[in-house]
């Protein structure tokens, strides 16, 4: 089964649930589903800031397994993790391989290998 995660809940969603549950399973090869993408909103975007230990580990796994990592463009712009304008932003100060976009960009990026389920955390 192929899944995509959307990290939208406020608080420490990404650092706790991703960092202590999902990421260790991905690193250990026992997650139980093929993760094809992750989309981050609000302060969850900070997990992919360059130098963040969880983000650096996630970036490495994402590159190895072909997992899409995308930040909401407006959220990333507000947090100086992107430059440009909504709809035309580029990542900056993020781990390698991160993309920035909005839902149409997410749909397009996943269209060649769509998920069976989308899980919002």
N, C-alpha and C positions, 0 to 999 in steps of 0.2 A: 504494500500500500504506500502511495506517495502522499506526503503531507506538506502543507505550508503553514507557517506560524505567523500570526500577527500579534505583536506585542503592543497592546493599547492601554492596558490598565495602569493607572497612576501608581506611584510608589516605586518599590524596588522589584517590580515584576521581572525585568530582564536579569538583574544581578542575582536574584534569588532563584527563581524558577529555571531560568536558562543556565545560570552559572553553577548551580548546585544540583540540578536534576538533568536537564536535557543535554547540556554540553558534555558532562562526564560520560553519559551514555553514548553520545556520538563518538567521543574519543575512544571509548572501550569497545565500540562496534556492537553494542547490545541495545540500541534504542528501540528496535522493533518495527520501525517504519523508515522508509527512505524520505529524508527531508530534502525538499527541492528548493525551498525558499523561506526567507524570514523578512518581515516588514516591520519596521520600528516607528512608533509614534512618541510624541512628547519627550519626557526626560529619559525614556528608554533608549533614545538615540545616543545618549552619552556612553552606552556600553561599547559602541563602535568607535569611540574617540581614540586616536593614536595614543599608544602607551597604556591603555586600559588592559589589565591582564586578562580579563575574561574576553574582551573584544579581540585581543591579539590571538588567543587560543582559538576563538571562533573563526577568525579570519583564516587561520591556517587550515582548520578542518574544512571550511567552505571552499577554499582553493583546491584542496585534495579531492573533495567529493562533488564539486560542481554545484554547491549550494548558493543560490542568489541571496545576497545581503543588500537590502534596500532601506533607506531612510526616507520618511515623509519629507518632501522637499521644503515645505513651509516650517516644519518642526526643526529641520536641520539648519535652515537659514537663521531662524531665531536663536539658535544655540551656537552659531559660528562653526558649524560642521559642514557648511556648504556656502558657496558664493554664487552670485548671480541673482536670478529672480524666479519666483514660482513658475513652474513649467519649463524653465531653462536654467536649472541650477546644476552645479558640479560639486562633488564632494571635496572637502578640504579638511585637513587635520583628522583624518579617519584612518582606520586600518586599511591595508591594501585590499583592493577588489570591491569596495563598497560602492553602491550606486545610489543615486538620489532621484526620487520621482514621486508621482502621485498614482492613484489607483489605475488610470489608463496605462501608465508605464509598467506597473506591476503585472497587469493582465497581459500586456504585450510580451514582457520578459518571460512569463510562465506559459505562454500559449503553445510553444513547441514541445513542452513536457508538462502538461497540466497536472495539478494535484488531484488526488481522489477526495481529499478532505482539506478544508482550511480550518485551522484551530486558532481561535482568538483567546489570548491570555491577557 
